[in-house]
Amino acid sequence: MRRTDRRTGVAVVISIVGGRPAMISAVTGAFALVVAPLARERGLGYLVATVILGGVFQIVLGSLGVARLMRFVPRS
């Protein structure tokens, strides 16, 4: 059996679990690029801490209403 790159496995899992089959959104792709090497180099403990910290950042920024600032970002 031919070995595949771990990033391929991450991309397949994300596309199955994500909202649209066979499509990875920009944020998910960037997150996978950060998380995959972190998990490989540092282990599962750092992976879990990174994911939890990312979730905490999202909750805090959402509670502060930072999304209102998106109106200042141009569409193109």
PDB file of N, CA, C, O and CB in Angstrom:
ATOM      1  N   MET A   1       0.843  -1.179   0.000  1.00  0.00           N
ATOM      2  CA  MET A   1       0.000   0.000   0.000  1.00  0.00           C
ATOM      3  C   MET A   1       0.889   1.244   0.000  1.00  0.00           C
ATOM      4  O   MET A   1       1.893   1.304   0.710  1.00  0.00           O
ATOM      5  CB  MET A   1      -0.960  -0.003   1.222  1.00  0.00           C
ATOM      6  N   ARG A   2       0.523   2.185  -0.767  1.00  0.00           N
ATOM      7  CA  ARG A   2       1.303   3.418  -0.884  1.00  0.00           C
ATOM      8  C   ARG A   2       0.993   4.363   0.277  1.00  0.00           C
ATOM      9  O   ARG A   2      -0.170   4.575   0.624  1.00  0.00           O
ATOM     10  CB  ARG A   2       1.016   4.114  -2.231  1.00  0.00           C
ATOM     11  N   ARG A   3       2.036   4.923   0.868  1.00  0.00           N
ATOM     12  CA  ARG A   3       1.847   5.869   1.976  1.00  0.00           C
ATOM     13  C   ARG A   3       1.507   7.240   1.413  1.00  0.00           C
ATOM     14  O   ARG A   3       2.072   7.665   0.405  1.00  0.00           O
ATOM     15  CB  ARG A   3       3.119   5.947   2.872  1.00  0.00           C
ATOM     16  N   THR A   4       0.593   7.917   2.061  1.00  0.00           N
ATOM     17  CA  THR A   4       0.223   9.262   1.645  1.00  0.00           C
ATOM     18  C   THR A   4       0.679  10.256   2.692  1.00  0.00           C
ATOM     19  O   THR A   4       0.963   9.897   3.835  1.00  0.00           O
ATOM     20  CB  THR A   4      -1.293   9.375   1.414  1.00  0.00           C
ATOM     21  N   ASP A   5       0.742  11.493   2.287  1.00  0.00           N
ATOM     22  CA  ASP A   5       1.119  12.566   3.189  1.00  0.00           C
ATOM     23  C   ASP A   5       0.014  12.765   4.225  1.00  0.00           C
ATOM     24  O   ASP A   5      -1.163  12.597   3.905  1.00  0.00           O
ATOM     25  CB  ASP A   5       1.388  13.875   2.407  1.00  0.00           C
ATOM     26  N   ARG A   6       0.365  13.115   5.436  1.00  0.00           N
ATOM     27  CA  ARG A   6      -0.641  13.333   6.488  1.00  0.00           C
ATOM     28  C   ARG A   6      -1.579  14.478   6.153  1.00  0.00           C
ATOM     29  O   ARG A   6      -2.745  14.465   6.548  1.00  0.00           O
ATOM     30  CB  ARG A   6       0.040  13.609   7.819  1.00  0.00           C
ATOM     31  N   ARG A   7      -1.082  15.459   5.432  1.00  0.00           N
ATOM     32  CA  ARG A   7      -1.940  16.580   5.062  1.00  0.00           C
ATOM     33  C   ARG A   7      -3.090  16.119   4.178  1.00  0.00           C
ATOM     34  O   ARG A   7      -4.181  16.686   4.231  1.00  0.00           O
ATOM     35  CB  ARG A   7      -1.130  17.659   4.348  1.00  0.00           C
ATOM     36  N   THR A   8      -2.853  15.102   3.374  1.00  0.00           N
ATOM     37  CA  THR A   8      -3.920  14.557   2.540  1.00  0.00           C
ATOM     38  C   THR A   8      -5.006  13.972   3.419  1.00  0.00           C
ATOM     39  O   THR A   8      -6.192  14.178   3.160  1.00  0.00           O
ATOM     40  CB  THR A   8      -3.374  13.488   1.572  1.00  0.00           C
ATOM     41  N   GLY A   9      -4.623  13.251   4.446  1.00  0.00           N
ATOM     42  CA  GLY A   9      -5.605  12.686   5.370  1.00  0.00           C
ATOM     43  C   GLY A   9      -6.388  13.754   6.095  1.00  0.00           C
ATOM     44  O   GLY A   9      -7.599  13.627   6.275  1.00  0.00           O
ATOM     45  N   VAL A  10      -5.703  14.814   6.516  1.00  0.00           N
ATOM     46  CA  VAL A  10      -6.383  15.924   7.188  1.00  0.00           C
ATOM     47  C   VAL A  10      -7.375  16.576   6.238  1.00  0.00           C
ATOM     48  O   VAL A  10      -8.491  16.905   6.639  1.00  0.00           O
ATOM     49  CB  VAL A  10      -5.363  16.966   7.700  1.00  0.00           C
ATOM     50  N   ALA A  11      -6.984  16.765   4.992  1.00  0.00           N
ATOM     51  CA  ALA A  11      -7.875  17.395   4.008  1.00  0.00           C
ATOM     52  C   ALA A  11      -9.104  16.536   3.750  1.00  0.00           C
ATOM     53  O   ALA A  11     -10.206  17.063   3.599  1.00  0.00           O
ATOM     54  CB  ALA A  11      -7.128  17.647   2.692  1.00  0.00           C
ATOM     55  N   VAL A  12      -8.929  15.223   3.697  1.00  0.00           N
ATOM     56  CA  VAL A  12     -10.064  14.326   3.469  1.00  0.00           C
ATOM     57  C   VAL A  12     -11.029  14.380   4.645  1.00  0.00           C
ATOM     58  O   VAL A  12     -12.241  14.454   4.445  1.00  0.00           O
ATOM     59  CB  VAL A  12      -9.579  12.882   3.243  1.00  0.00           C
ATOM     60  N   VAL A  13     -10.509  14.343   5.861  1.00  0.00           N
ATOM     61  CA  VAL A  13     -11.375  14.404   7.044  1.00  0.00           C
ATOM     62  C   VAL A  13     -12.127  15.723   7.087  1.00  0.00           C
ATOM     63  O   VAL A  13     -13.321  15.742   7.389  1.00  0.00           O
ATOM     64  CB  VAL A  13     -10.553  14.222   8.330  1.00  0.00           C
ATOM     65  N   ILE A  14     -11.453  16.820   6.793  1.00  0.00           N
ATOM     66  CA  ILE A  14     -12.097  18.133   6.819  1.00  0.00           C
ATOM     67  C   ILE A  14     -13.189  18.206   5.760  1.00  0.00           C
ATOM     68  O   ILE A  14     -14.256  18.766   6.014  1.00  0.00           O
ATOM     69  CB  ILE A  14     -11.061  19.254   6.598  1.00  0.00           C
ATOM     70  N   SER A  15     -12.941  17.655   4.587  1.00  0.00           N
ATOM     71  CA  SER A  15     -13.951  17.729   3.533  1.00  0.00           C
ATOM     72  C   SER A  15     -15.166  16.876   3.865  1.00  0.00           C
ATOM     73  O   SER A  15     -16.283  17.224   3.482  1.00  0.00           O
ATOM     74  CB  SER A  15     -13.357  17.290   2.201  1.00  0.00           C
ATOM     75  N   ILE A  16     -14.971  15.765   4.570  1.00  0.00           N
ATOM     76  CA  ILE A  16     -16.107  14.915   4.945  1.00  0.00           C
ATOM     77  C   ILE A  16     -16.905  15.552   6.074  1.00  0.00           C
ATOM     78  O   ILE A  16     -18.135  15.566   6.029  1.00  0.00           O
ATOM     79  CB  ILE A  16     -15.623  13.516   5.365  1.00  0.00           C
ATOM     80  N   VAL A  17     -16.225  16.077   7.078  1.00  0.00           N
ATOM     81  CA  VAL A  17     -16.892  16.640   8.248  1.00  0.00           C
ATOM     82  C   VAL A  17     -17.423  18.042   7.975  1.00  0.00           C
ATOM     83  O   VAL A  17     -18.382  18.476   8.612  1.00  0.00           O
ATOM     84  CB  VAL A  17     -15.938  16.670   9.430  1.00  0.00           C
ATOM     85  N   GLY A  18     -16.808  18.751   7.034  1.00  0.00           N
ATOM     86  CA  GLY A  18     -17.196  20.131   6.738  1.00  0.00           C
ATOM     87  C   GLY A  18     -18.569  20.240   6.102  1.00  0.00           C
ATOM     88  O   GLY A  18     -19.236  19.233   5.864  1.00  0.00           O
ATOM     89  N   GLY A  19     -18.983  21.451   5.831  1.00  0.00           N
ATOM     90  CA  GLY A  19     -20.316  21.719   5.305  1.00  0.00           C
ATOM     91  C   GLY A  19     -20.522  21.265   3.875  1.00  0.00           C
ATOM     92  O   GLY A  19     -21.639  20.892   3.518  1.00  0.00           O
ATOM     93  N   ARG A  20     -19.509  21.280   3.052  1.00  0.00           N
ATOM     94  CA  ARG A  20     -19.634  20.902   1.640  1.00  0.00           C
ATOM     95  C   ARG A  20     -18.632  19.796   1.335  1.00  0.00           C
ATOM     96  O   ARG A  20     -17.446  19.937   1.631  1.00  0.00           O
ATOM     97  CB  ARG A  20     -19.405  22.131   0.702  1.00  0.00           C
ATOM     98  N   PRO A  21     -19.099  18.699   0.745  1.00  0.00           N
ATOM     99  CA  PRO A  21     -18.171  17.613   0.421  1.00  0.00           C
ATOM    100  C   PRO A  21     -17.107  18.070  -0.582  1.00  0.00           C
ATOM    101  O   PRO A  21     -17.398  18.827  -1.508  1.00  0.00           O
ATOM    102  CB  PRO A  21     -18.940  16.408  -0.140  1.00  0.00           C
ATOM    103  N   ALA A  22     -15.904  17.612  -0.388  1.00  0.00           N
ATOM    104  CA  ALA A  22     -14.784  17.873  -1.289  1.00  0.00           C
ATOM    105  C   ALA A  22     -14.420  19.345  -1.393  1.00  0.00           C
ATOM    106  O   ALA A  22     -13.845  19.762  -2.398  1.00  0.00           O
ATOM    107  CB  ALA A  22     -15.100  17.349  -2.649  1.00  0.00           C
ATOM    108  N   MET A  23     -14.736  20.130  -0.394  1.00  0.00           N
ATOM    109  CA  MET A  23     -14.364  21.544  -0.418  1.00  0.00           C
ATOM    110  C   MET A  23     -13.819  21.942   0.950  1.00  0.00           C
ATOM    111  O   MET A  23     -14.422  21.645   1.981  1.00  0.00           O
ATOM    112  CB  MET A  23     -15.578  22.437  -0.809  1.00  0.00           C
ATOM    113  N   ILE A  24     -12.699  22.601   0.943  1.00  0.00           N
ATOM    114  CA  ILE A  24     -12.100  23.082   2.177  1.00  0.00           C
ATOM    115  C   ILE A  24     -12.128  24.597   2.134  1.00  0.00           C
ATOM    116  O   ILE A  24     -11.616  25.201   1.191  1.00  0.00           O
ATOM    117  CB  ILE A  24     -10.644  22.541   2.364  1.00  0.00           C
ATOM    118  N   SER A  25     -12.716  25.213   3.136  1.00  0.00           N
ATOM    119  CA  SER A  25     -12.774  26.670   3.158  1.00  0.00           C
ATOM    120  C   SER A  25     -11.400  27.246   3.477  1.00  0.00           C
ATOM    121  O   SER A  25     -10.502  26.532   3.923  1.00  0.00           O
ATOM    122  CB  SER A  25     -13.813  27.157   4.184  1.00  0.00           C
ATOM    123  N   ALA A  26     -11.253  28.514   3.248  1.00  0.00           N
ATOM    124  CA  ALA A  26      -9.958  29.170   3.434  1.00  0.00           C
ATOM    125  C   ALA A  26      -9.481  29.077   4.880  1.00  0.00           C
ATOM    126  O   ALA A  26      -8.308  28.799   5.130  1.00  0.00           O
ATOM    127  CB  ALA A  26     -10.043  30.632   3.011  1.00  0.00           C
ATOM    128  N   VAL A  27     -10.371  29.306   5.817  1.00  0.00           N
ATOM    129  CA  VAL A  27      -9.977  29.266   7.220  1.00  0.00           C
ATOM    130  C   VAL A  27      -9.590  27.846   7.628  1.00  0.00           C
ATOM    131  O   VAL A  27      -8.611  27.654   8.348  1.00  0.00           O
ATOM    132  CB  VAL A  27     -11.114  29.788   8.114  1.00  0.00           C
ATOM    133  N   THR A  28     -10.342  26.866   7.179  1.00  0.00           N
ATOM    134  CA  THR A  28     -10.046  25.485   7.530  1.00  0.00           C
ATOM    135  C   THR A  28      -8.719  25.047   6.933  1.00  0.00           C
ATOM    136  O   THR A  28      -7.941  24.350   7.584  1.00  0.00           O
ATOM    137  CB  THR A  28     -11.165  24.563   7.058  1.00  0.00           C
ATOM    138  N   GLY A  29      -8.461  25.450   5.711  1.00  0.00           N
ATOM    139  CA  GLY A  29      -7.188  25.103   5.078  1.00  0.00           C
ATOM    140  C   GLY A  29      -6.013  25.707   5.809  1.00  0.00           C
ATOM    141  O   GLY A  29      -5.005  25.037   6.031  1.00  0.00           O
ATOM    142  N   ALA A  30      -6.131  26.967   6.187  1.00  0.00           N
ATOM    143  CA  ALA A  30      -5.053  27.630   6.920  1.00  0.00           C
ATOM    144  C   ALA A  30      -4.865  26.999   8.290  1.00  0.00           C
ATOM    145  O   ALA A  30      -3.736  26.829   8.750  1.00  0.00           O
ATOM    146  CB  ALA A  30      -5.340  29.127   7.064  1.00  0.00           C
ATOM    147  N   PHE A  31      -5.958  26.655   8.937  1.00  0.00           N
ATOM    148  CA  PHE A  31      -5.886  26.031  10.253  1.00  0.00           C
ATOM    149  C   PHE A  31      -5.207  24.665  10.157  1.00  0.00           C
ATOM    150  O   PHE A  31      -4.404  24.303  11.017  1.00  0.00           O
ATOM    151  CB  PHE A  31      -7.295  25.890  10.863  1.00  0.00           C
ATOM    152  N   ALA A  32      -5.531  23.918   9.117  1.00  0.00           N
ATOM    153  CA  ALA A  32      -4.916  22.604   8.930  1.00  0.00           C
ATOM    154  C   ALA A  32      -3.409  22.730   8.688  1.00  0.00           C
ATOM    155  O   ALA A  32      -2.627  21.897   9.145  1.00  0.00           O
ATOM    156  CB  ALA A  32      -5.580  21.867   7.757  1.00  0.00           C
ATOM    157  N   LEU A  33      -3.019  23.771   7.971  1.00  0.00           N
ATOM    158  CA  LEU A  33      -1.595  23.966   7.718  1.00  0.00           C
ATOM    159  C   LEU A  33      -0.825  24.315   8.986  1.00  0.00           C
ATOM    160  O   LEU A  33       0.369  24.032   9.081  1.00  0.00           O
ATOM    161  CB  LEU A  33      -1.399  25.053   6.686  1.00  0.00           C
ATOM    162  N   VAL A  34      -1.486  24.919   9.945  1.00  0.00           N
ATOM    163  CA  VAL A  34      -0.839  25.256  11.215  1.00  0.00           C
ATOM    164  C   VAL A  34      -0.865  24.059  12.158  1.00  0.00           C
ATOM    165  O   VAL A  34       0.128  23.768  12.825  1.00  0.00           O
ATOM    166  CB  VAL A  34      -1.528  26.469  11.873  1.00  0.00           C
ATOM    167  N   VAL A  35      -1.995  23.369  12.213  1.00  0.00           N
ATOM    168  CA  VAL A  35      -2.186  22.310  13.195  1.00  0.00           C
ATOM    169  C   VAL A  35      -1.421  21.031  12.835  1.00  0.00           C
ATOM    170  O   VAL A  35      -0.872  20.380  13.724  1.00  0.00           O
ATOM    171  CB  VAL A  35      -3.663  22.002  13.332  1.00  0.00           C
ATOM    172  N   ALA A  36      -1.373  20.665  11.570  1.00  0.00           N
ATOM    173  CA  ALA A  36      -0.728  19.402  11.187  1.00  0.00           C
ATOM    174  C   ALA A  36       0.755  19.366  11.561  1.00  0.00           C
ATOM    175  O   ALA A  36       1.187  18.401  12.192  1.00  0.00           O
ATOM    176  CB  ALA A  36      -0.880  19.177   9.690  1.00  0.00           C
ATOM    177  N   PRO A  37       1.554  20.377  11.198  1.00  0.00           N
ATOM    178  CA  PRO A  37       2.961  20.327  11.631  1.00  0.00           C
ATOM    179  C   PRO A  37       3.125  20.425  13.149  1.00  0.00           C
ATOM    180  O   PRO A  37       4.044  19.834  13.717  1.00  0.00           O
ATOM    181  CB  PRO A  37       3.741  21.450  10.971  1.00  0.00           C
ATOM    182  N   LEU A  38       2.243  21.164  13.797  1.00  0.00           N
ATOM    183  CA  LEU A  38       2.313  21.282  15.251  1.00  0.00           C
ATOM    184  C   LEU A  38       2.097  19.928  15.902  1.00  0.00           C
ATOM    185  O   LEU A  38       2.825  19.555  16.821  1.00  0.00           O
ATOM    186  CB  LEU A  38       1.276  22.292  15.765  1.00  0.00           C
ATOM    187  N   ALA A  39       1.104  19.193  15.432  1.00  0.00           N
ATOM    188  CA  ALA A  39       0.825  17.869  15.988  1.00  0.00           C
ATOM    189  C   ALA A  39       1.979  16.914  15.716  1.00  0.00           C
ATOM    190  O   ALA A  39       2.320  16.095  16.569  1.00  0.00           O
ATOM    191  CB  ALA A  39      -0.477  17.304  15.404  1.00  0.00           C
ATOM    192  N   ARG A  40       2.582  17.012  14.536  1.00  0.00           N
ATOM    193  CA  ARG A  40       3.689  16.116  14.184  1.00  0.00           C
ATOM    194  C   ARG A  40       4.928  16.417  15.024  1.00  0.00           C
ATOM    195  O   ARG A  40       5.600  15.495  15.485  1.00  0.00           O
ATOM    196  CB  ARG A  40       4.023  16.240  12.691  1.00  0.00           C
ATOM    197  N   GLU A  41       5.237  17.702  15.227  1.00  0.00           N
ATOM    198  CA  GLU A  41       6.473  18.074  15.919  1.00  0.00           C
ATOM    199  C   GLU A  41       6.346  18.084  17.432  1.00  0.00           C
ATOM    200  O   GLU A  41       7.287  17.710  18.132  1.00  0.00           O
ATOM    201  CB  GLU A  41       6.920  19.422  15.459  1.00  0.00           C
ATOM    202  N   ARG A  42       5.209  18.501  17.943  1.00  0.00           N
ATOM    203  CA  ARG A  42       5.075  18.689  19.392  1.00  0.00           C
ATOM    204  C   ARG A  42       4.206  17.647  20.082  1.00  0.00           C
ATOM    205  O   ARG A  42       4.350  17.437  21.286  1.00  0.00           O
ATOM    206  CB  ARG A  42       4.514  20.040  19.666  1.00  0.00           C
ATOM    207  N   GLY A  43       3.309  16.990  19.354  1.00  0.00           N
ATOM    208  CA  GLY A  43       2.485  15.948  19.956  1.00  0.00           C
ATOM    209  C   GLY A  43       1.053  16.398  20.203  1.00  0.00           C
ATOM    210  O   GLY A  43       0.669  17.535  19.929  1.00  0.00           O
ATOM    211  N   LEU A  44       0.287  15.463  20.728  1.00  0.00           N
ATOM    212  CA  LEU A  44      -1.145  15.661  20.920  1.00  0.00           C
ATOM    213  C   LEU A  44      -1.468  16.738  21.958  1.00  0.00           C
ATOM    214  O   LEU A  44      -2.469  17.442  21.824  1.00  0.00           O
ATOM    215  CB  LEU A  44      -1.783  14.362  21.328  1.00  0.00           C
ATOM    216  N   GLY A  45      -0.643  16.870  22.976  1.00  0.00           N
ATOM    217  CA  GLY A  45      -0.894  17.876  24.015  1.00  0.00           C
ATOM    218  C   GLY A  45      -0.927  19.287  23.461  1.00  0.00           C
ATOM    219  O   GLY A  45      -1.811  20.074  23.799  1.00  0.00           O
ATOM    220  N   TYR A  46       0.033  19.607  22.611  1.00  0.00           N
ATOM    221  CA  TYR A  46       0.061  20.935  21.999  1.00  0.00           C
ATOM    222  C   TYR A  46      -1.092  21.120  21.023  1.00  0.00           C
ATOM    223  O   TYR A  46      -1.635  22.218  20.897  1.00  0.00           O
ATOM    224  CB  TYR A  46       1.390  21.162  21.282  1.00  0.00           C
ATOM    225  N   LEU A  47      -1.466  20.044  20.334  1.00  0.00           N
ATOM    226  CA  LEU A  47      -2.587  20.119  19.396  1.00  0.00           C
ATOM    227  C   LEU A  47      -3.875  20.477  20.126  1.00  0.00           C
ATOM    228  O   LEU A  47      -4.603  21.372  19.696  1.00  0.00           O
ATOM    229  CB  LEU A  47      -2.756  18.788  18.647  1.00  0.00           C
ATOM    230  N   VAL A  48      -4.155  19.798  21.207  1.00  0.00           N
ATOM    231  CA  VAL A  48      -5.373  20.063  21.978  1.00  0.00           C
ATOM    232  C   VAL A  48      -5.347  21.478  22.545  1.00  0.00           C
ATOM    233  O   VAL A  48      -6.353  22.185  22.495  1.00  0.00           O
ATOM    234  CB  VAL A  48      -5.531  19.034  23.119  1.00  0.00           C
ATOM    235  N   ALA A  49      -4.209  21.892  23.081  1.00  0.00           N
ATOM    236  CA  ALA A  49      -4.098  23.241  23.638  1.00  0.00           C
ATOM    237  C   ALA A  49      -4.304  24.300  22.559  1.00  0.00           C
ATOM    238  O   ALA A  49      -4.940  25.323  22.815  1.00  0.00           O
ATOM    239  CB  ALA A  49      -2.732  23.432  24.308  1.00  0.00           C
ATOM    240  N   THR A  50      -3.777  24.070  21.360  1.00  0.00           N
ATOM    241  CA  THR A  50      -3.934  25.030  20.267  1.00  0.00           C
ATOM    242  C   THR A  50      -5.374  25.160  19.840  1.00  0.00           C
ATOM    243  O   THR A  50      -5.863  26.268  19.621  1.00  0.00           O
ATOM    244  CB  THR A  50      -3.089  24.627  19.083  1.00  0.00           C
ATOM    245  N   VAL A  51      -6.059  24.035  19.718  1.00  0.00           N
ATOM    246  CA  VAL A  51      -7.464  24.063  19.294  1.00  0.00           C
ATOM    247  C   VAL A  51      -8.329  24.742  20.351  1.00  0.00           C
ATOM    248  O   VAL A  51      -9.201  25.544  20.014  1.00  0.00           O
ATOM    249  CB  VAL A  51      -7.978  22.633  19.025  1.00  0.00           C
ATOM    250  N   ILE A  52      -8.099  24.433  21.614  1.00  0.00           N
ATOM    251  CA  ILE A  52      -8.890  25.055  22.688  1.00  0.00           C
ATOM    252  C   ILE A  52      -8.611  26.558  22.756  1.00  0.00           C
ATOM    253  O   ILE A  52      -9.541  27.352  22.900  1.00  0.00           O
ATOM    254  CB  ILE A  52      -8.573  24.391  24.055  1.00  0.00           C
ATOM    255  N   LEU A  53      -7.346  26.952  22.653  1.00  0.00           N
ATOM    256  CA  LEU A  53      -7.010  28.372  22.684  1.00  0.00           C
ATOM    257  C   LEU A  53      -7.626  29.114  21.500  1.00  0.00           C
ATOM    258  O   LEU A  53      -8.097  30.240  21.655  1.00  0.00           O
ATOM    259  CB  LEU A  53      -5.492  28.555  22.686  1.00  0.00           C
ATOM    260  N   GLY A  54      -7.627  28.495  20.327  1.00  0.00           N
ATOM    261  CA  GLY A  54      -8.277  29.107  19.162  1.00  0.00           C
ATOM    262  C   GLY A  54      -9.767  29.300  19.390  1.00  0.00           C
ATOM    263  O   GLY A  54     -10.324  30.327  19.002  1.00  0.00           O
ATOM    264  N   GLY A  55     -10.417  28.329  20.011  1.00  0.00           N
ATOM    265  CA  GLY A  55     -11.835  28.458  20.336  1.00  0.00           C
ATOM    266  C   GLY A  55     -12.099  29.559  21.349  1.00  0.00           C
ATOM    267  O   GLY A  55     -13.079  30.295  21.232  1.00  0.00           O
ATOM    268  N   VAL A  56     -11.225  29.672  22.344  1.00  0.00           N
ATOM    269  CA  VAL A  56     -11.362  30.735  23.346  1.00  0.00           C
ATOM    270  C   VAL A  56     -11.235  32.104  22.682  1.00  0.00           C
ATOM    271  O   VAL A  56     -12.005  33.015  22.988  1.00  0.00           O
ATOM    272  CB  VAL A  56     -10.297  30.578  24.462  1.00  0.00           C
ATOM    273  N   PHE A  57     -10.256  32.256  21.763  1.00  0.00           N
ATOM    274  CA  PHE A  57     -10.119  33.517  21.033  1.00  0.00           C
ATOM    275  C   PHE A  57     -11.384  33.859  20.257  1.00  0.00           C
ATOM    276  O   PHE A  57     -11.822  35.009  20.252  1.00  0.00           O
ATOM    277  CB  PHE A  57      -8.931  33.449  20.082  1.00  0.00           C
ATOM    278  N   GLN A  58     -11.968  32.862  19.603  1.00  0.00           N
ATOM    279  CA  GLN A  58     -13.188  33.112  18.837  1.00  0.00           C
ATOM    280  C   GLN A  58     -14.338  33.547  19.739  1.00  0.00           C
ATOM    281  O   GLN A  58     -15.085  34.463  19.395  1.00  0.00           O
ATOM    282  CB  GLN A  58     -13.585  31.864  18.056  1.00  0.00           C
ATOM    283  N   ILE A  59     -14.481  32.903  20.873  1.00  0.00           N
ATOM    284  CA  ILE A  59     -15.562  33.260  21.797  1.00  0.00           C
ATOM    285  C   ILE A  59     -15.362  34.669  22.347  1.00  0.00           C
ATOM    286  O   ILE A  59     -16.310  35.453  22.396  1.00  0.00           O
ATOM    287  CB  ILE A  59     -15.639  32.248  22.953  1.00  0.00           C
ATOM    288  N   VAL A  60     -14.142  34.997  22.759  1.00  0.00           N
ATOM    289  CA  VAL A  60     -13.863  36.326  23.309  1.00  0.00           C
ATOM    290  C   VAL A  60     -14.085  37.410  22.259  1.00  0.00           C
ATOM    291  O   VAL A  60     -14.742  38.414  22.535  1.00  0.00           O
ATOM    292  CB  VAL A  60     -12.423  36.396  23.841  1.00  0.00           C
ATOM    293  N   LEU A  61     -13.540  37.215  21.051  1.00  0.00           N
ATOM    294  CA  LEU A  61     -13.714  38.219  20.000  1.00  0.00           C
ATOM    295  C   LEU A  61     -15.182  38.353  19.590  1.00  0.00           C
ATOM    296  O   LEU A  61     -15.643  39.451  19.279  1.00  0.00           O
ATOM    297  CB  LEU A  61     -12.862  37.859  18.779  1.00  0.00           C
ATOM    298  N   GLY A  62     -15.909  37.246  19.589  1.00  0.00           N
ATOM    299  CA  GLY A  62     -17.341  37.315  19.296  1.00  0.00           C
ATOM    300  C   GLY A  62     -18.106  38.058  20.377  1.00  0.00           C
ATOM    301  O   GLY A  62     -19.022  38.824  20.076  1.00  0.00           O
ATOM    302  N   SER A  63     -17.742  37.840  21.627  1.00  0.00           N
ATOM    303  CA  SER A  63     -18.407  38.529  22.737  1.00  0.00           C
ATOM    304  C   SER A  63     -18.124  40.028  22.722  1.00  0.00           C
ATOM    305  O   SER A  63     -18.974  40.826  23.114  1.00  0.00           O
ATOM    306  CB  SER A  63     -17.963  37.933  24.070  1.00  0.00           C
ATOM    307  N   LEU A  64     -16.940  40.406  22.274  1.00  0.00           N
ATOM    308  CA  LEU A  64     -16.582  41.822  22.207  1.00  0.00           C
ATOM    309  C   LEU A  64     -17.175  42.534  20.987  1.00  0.00           C
ATOM    310  O   LEU A  64     -17.110  43.759  20.885  1.00  0.00           O
ATOM    311  CB  LEU A  64     -15.079  41.964  22.190  1.00  0.00           C
ATOM    312  N   GLY A  65     -17.748  41.767  20.073  1.00  0.00           N
ATOM    313  CA  GLY A  65     -18.358  42.372  18.891  1.00  0.00           C
ATOM    314  C   GLY A  65     -17.366  42.823  17.841  1.00  0.00           C
ATOM    315  O   GLY A  65     -17.623  43.784  17.116  1.00  0.00           O
ATOM    316  N   VAL A  66     -16.243  42.146  17.751  1.00  0.00           N
ATOM    317  CA  VAL A  66     -15.210  42.530  16.804  1.00  0.00           C
ATOM    318  C   VAL A  66     -15.692  42.349  15.356  1.00  0.00           C
ATOM    319  O   VAL A  66     -15.149  42.976  14.446  1.00  0.00           O
ATOM    320  CB  VAL A  66     -13.938  41.707  17.049  1.00  0.00           C
ATOM    321  N   ALA A  67     -16.694  41.510  15.136  1.00  0.00           N
ATOM    322  CA  ALA A  67     -17.213  41.273  13.786  1.00  0.00           C
ATOM    323  C   ALA A  67     -17.744  42.558  13.144  1.00  0.00           C
ATOM    324  O   ALA A  67     -17.794  42.663  11.919  1.00  0.00           O
ATOM    325  CB  ALA A  67     -18.321  40.220  13.829  1.00  0.00           C
ATOM    326  N   ARG A  68     -18.134  43.519  13.952  1.00  0.00           N
ATOM    327  CA  ARG A  68     -18.621  44.804  13.397  1.00  0.00           C
ATOM    328  C   ARG A  68     -17.544  45.513  12.597  1.00  0.00           C
ATOM    329  O   ARG A  68     -17.849  46.303  11.704  1.00  0.00           O
ATOM    330  CB  ARG A  68     -19.111  45.727  14.523  1.00  0.00           C
ATOM    331  N   LEU A  69     -16.291  45.238  12.911  1.00  0.00           N
ATOM    332  CA  LEU A  69     -15.180  45.877  12.192  1.00  0.00           C
ATOM    333  C   LEU A  69     -15.009  45.349  10.761  1.00  0.00           C
ATOM    334  O   LEU A  69     -14.268  45.930   9.968  1.00  0.00           O
ATOM    335  CB  LEU A  69     -13.886  45.671  12.962  1.00  0.00           C
ATOM    336  N   MET A  70     -15.689  44.261  10.439  1.00  0.00           N
ATOM    337  CA  MET A  70     -15.583  43.700   9.094  1.00  0.00           C
ATOM    338  C   MET A  70     -16.119  44.648   8.022  1.00  0.00           C
ATOM    339  O   MET A  70     -15.773  44.509   6.849  1.00  0.00           O
ATOM    340  CB  MET A  70     -16.326  42.384   9.026  1.00  0.00           C
ATOM    341  N   ARG A  71     -16.946  45.594   8.406  1.00  0.00           N
ATOM    342  CA  ARG A  71     -17.469  46.544   7.413  1.00  0.00           C
ATOM    343  C   ARG A  71     -16.364  47.425   6.834  1.00  0.00           C
ATOM    344  O   ARG A  71     -16.539  48.028   5.775  1.00  0.00           O
ATOM    345  CB  ARG A  71     -18.553  47.424   8.042  1.00  0.00           C
ATOM    346  N   PHE A  72     -15.244  47.498   7.515  1.00  0.00           N
ATOM    347  CA  PHE A  72     -14.135  48.309   7.029  1.00  0.00           C
ATOM    348  C   PHE A  72     -13.211  47.536   6.072  1.00  0.00           C
ATOM    349  O   PHE A  72     -12.308  48.123   5.476  1.00  0.00           O
ATOM    350  CB  PHE A  72     -13.332  48.832   8.206  1.00  0.00           C
ATOM    351  N   VAL A  73     -13.434  46.236   5.927  1.00  0.00           N
ATOM    352  CA  VAL A  73     -12.637  45.416   5.027  1.00  0.00           C
ATOM    353  C   VAL A  73     -13.313  45.429   3.664  1.00  0.00           C
ATOM    354  O   VAL A  73     -14.486  45.067   3.571  1.00  0.00           O
ATOM    355  CB  VAL A  73     -12.478  43.954   5.571  1.00  0.00           C
ATOM    356  N   PRO A  74     -12.621  45.833   2.603  1.00  0.00           N
ATOM    357  CA  PRO A  74     -13.232  45.867   1.281  1.00  0.00           C
ATOM    358  C   PRO A  74     -13.584  44.453   0.787  1.00  0.00           C
ATOM    359  O   PRO A  74     -12.952  43.473   1.181  1.00  0.00           O
ATOM    360  CB  PRO A  74     -12.290  46.556   0.286  1.00  0.00           C
ATOM    361  N   ARG A  75     -14.588  44.370  -0.070  1.00  0.00           N
ATOM    362  CA  ARG A  75     -15.031  43.060  -0.575  1.00  0.00           C
ATOM    363  C   ARG A  75     -14.025  42.428  -1.504  1.00  0.00           C
ATOM    364  O   ARG A  75     -13.929  41.202  -1.557  1.00  0.00           O
ATOM    365  CB  ARG A  75     -16.350  43.193  -1.292  1.00  0.00           C
ATOM    366  N   SER A  76     -13.269  43.225  -2.239  1.00  0.00           N
ATOM    367  CA  SER A  76     -12.319  42.623  -3.175  1.00  0.00           C
ATOM    368  C   SER A  76     -10.909  43.099  -2.928  1.00  0.00           C
ATOM    369  O   SER A  76      -9.986  42.687  -3.630  1.00  0.00           O
ATOM    370  CB  SER A  76     -12.715  42.928  -4.598  1.00  0.00           C
TER     371      SER A  76
END
